């Protein structure tokens, strides 16, 4: 049984930083590309970042590029998202997801291509 659990979400002031983690079990972690999505109230879930199975390639949407960094530790079966210079518009529930590959040409809309999902962690950025 595949289990994925995000952690690290919190309430933070604008300009602050957070580091999200996604721990996994029940899957061969390094068989999968891993992605981060977020969903704000009233909005669809959008992809924001993806990392290939070996960590060699990373992709970001324009909204987070230069501020967020995705990484993974295959020995720990864990995915990370370092978020810096946070803005109020980053407020959302953040989800990790596993997929066969990164859909870098349509990362924002790639939610239907994900195979496994975590339950989410809330990030709230105050102005």
HUMO-V526252 format. One record per backbone hydrogen bond with DSSP energy under -1.0 kcal/mol. CO is the residue of the C=O (numbers start at 1). NH is the residue of the N-H. E is the energy in kcal/mol with one decimal. If there is no record, write none. Layout:
co=CO nh=NH e=E
co=CO nh=NH e=E
This chain:
co=3 nh=25 e=-2.1
co=5 nh=23 e=-2.4
co=7 nh=21 e=-2.4
co=10 nh=124 e=-2.5
co=12 nh=126 e=-2.6
co=13 nh=16 e=-2.2
co=16 nh=86 e=-2.3
co=18 nh=83 e=-3.4
co=20 nh=81 e=-2.2
co=21 nh=7 e=-2.2
co=22 nh=79 e=-2.3
co=23 nh=5 e=-2.5
co=25 nh=3 e=-2.7
co=27 nh=29 e=-1.4
co=28 nh=31 e=-2.5
co=29 nh=32 e=-1.8
co=33 nh=99 e=-2.6
co=34 nh=51 e=-2.7
co=35 nh=97 e=-2.1
co=36 nh=48 e=-2.8
co=36 nh=49 e=-1.5
co=37 nh=95 e=-2.5
co=38 nh=46 e=-2.8
co=39 nh=93 e=-2.3
co=40 nh=43 e=-2.2
co=46 nh=38 e=-2.3
co=48 nh=61 e=-2.0
co=49 nh=36 e=-2.5
co=50 nh=59 e=-2.4
co=51 nh=34 e=-2.3
co=52 nh=55 e=-1.8
co=57 nh=52 e=-2.4
co=59 nh=50 e=-1.9
co=61 nh=64 e=-1.5
co=61 nh=65 e=-1.6
co=64 nh=67 e=-2.2
co=64 nh=68 e=-2.3
co=67 nh=84 e=-2.0
co=69 nh=82 e=-3.0
co=71 nh=80 e=-3.0
co=73 nh=78 e=-1.8
co=77 nh=24 e=-1.7
co=78 nh=73 e=-2.8
co=79 nh=22 e=-2.4
co=80 nh=71 e=-1.6
co=81 nh=20 e=-2.8
co=82 nh=69 e=-2.5
co=83 nh=18 e=-2.2
co=86 nh=15 e=-3.1
co=87 nh=90 e=-2.2
co=88 nh=91 e=-1.8
co=92 nh=123 e=-2.7
co=93 nh=39 e=-2.4
co=94 nh=121 e=-1.9
co=95 nh=37 e=-3.1
co=96 nh=118 e=-2.1
co=97 nh=35 e=-2.8
co=98 nh=115 e=-3.4
co=98 nh=116 e=-1.3
co=99 nh=33 e=-2.4
co=102 nh=104 e=-1.4
co=103 nh=106 e=-1.6
co=107 nh=110 e=-1.5
co=108 nh=47 e=-1.9
co=110 nh=113 e=-1.8
co=111 nh=114 e=-1.2
co=116 nh=98 e=-2.0
co=121 nh=94 e=-3.0
co=123 nh=92 e=-2.0
co=124 nh=12 e=-2.9
co=126 nh=14 e=-2.4
